[in-house]
Amino acid sequence: MDRNNDRRAERRLRYCWPIWFAEDFGAVLSQGQMVDLSSGAAGFTCYADEHCPHLGQRITARFSFPQYGPDNSFEMADFTRSGHVCRVDQVNGHLRRIAIQFAEPLPLRPGEQLAEENQ
């Protein structure tokens, strides 16, 4: 019997676009690369340096993602969300993959936009 090990409640939007983050959003922001996004969490990569978030840290992130229209056009929607780092994985000697769970979810499910329009 096949078992689906994916416990995610919603489909994620997978895309590459800059994300800016910091513990104190009034300070200098660090840049990462978005990997995937759901309404309640985001995954991104960043350099494994002194600005890289650590497990349990509270950060604020600013990011954009494509919001699709009925004719397959899209506009970039901009959001800022605070949350806590729930996972840190080493990608290689220079990069880490960070997972942040948002304190407040997004108003839509980014990975399910096109599926919702086709229903």
N, C-alpha and C positions, 0 to 999 in steps of 0.2 A: 504494500500500500504506500502510495506517495504521500508524504506529509509536507505541508507548506510551512517552512520555518520562519517566514516573514510575518511578524506579529504586528506590523504597522496597521493602524486603523484607516489610513488613507494613502492614496498614491502620491508619490513625491514628484515634484518638478525637478528634473535634472538639467542643469545648465551651468555655463561658465560665465560669470560676471563678477565685477569687483564688489567686495563687501568691506566696509570700514568699521572698526571696532575699538573700544577702549573700556577700561574699568571706570574711568571718570571721563564722561563725554566732553567735558570742558578742557581736557588735556589734548595732547597731540594724538591723533588717530593713527592706528595701524591698518594696513590694507591686507586683505586676504582674497582668496578666489572661491566664490560660491560653488558648491558641488551639487547640493540638492536642498529642497525646501518643501515643507508642509505648512499647514496653518499653525502648528504648534512648535515647530523646531526647524533648525537649519543645520546643514553640514557645510563646512568650508575648510580650505587648507590655508596655512600661513607659515611663514618662516619660523623655524625652531630657534628663536632668539629670545632676548630678555622681554620682548613685548608679547610673546606667545602666551595665550591664556592657559591657566592650569585647572585641573579638575576641581569642581566646586566653586570656582571664582564667579562672581557676578559681573557681567559685562553688558554694555549697550552696543548694539550693532545698527548700522544704517546700510540699507541695501535696496536694490530695485529688481523687479522681475517682470516679464512680459504678461500683460493682461490682454487676452485675446477678444476680438470682436466677432460678430456673426459672420463676417466675410473673410475670416482667417487673417485679418489685419491685427495689429497689436500696438499697444502703447506701453511704455515702461511705467509701472506703478512704483512709487517710492514709499518706503516704510522705515521706521525706527522702532526697534524693540529691545527691551531689556530682558535678561534672563540669566540662567546659571549654566555653566559648562558641565555637561553630564558625561562627556567622554573625550579623551585625548588619545589619539593613536599616532604612533610614529610611522610616517610614510617612508622616509629615508633619512639620511643624516642631516638634511637641510629643511625638510618639511614635516609638519604635523597636520593631522586632520582633526578638526575640532567639531564637536556636536554641542549646540546650545539649545536648551529648552526655553521657550518664551514664557514670560510671566503672564502676558496677555496674548491670546491667539490672534492671528490675522483674520480679517472679516470674510475671507473666502479660502477655498482649498486650491492652491495654485496648480497642483498636479492633476486636478480633476476638472479644470475649466472646460476643455473641449468635450469631455465625456458628458458633462452636464448640458451643454448646448445641443448635443445630438439626441437627447432623450425627449 
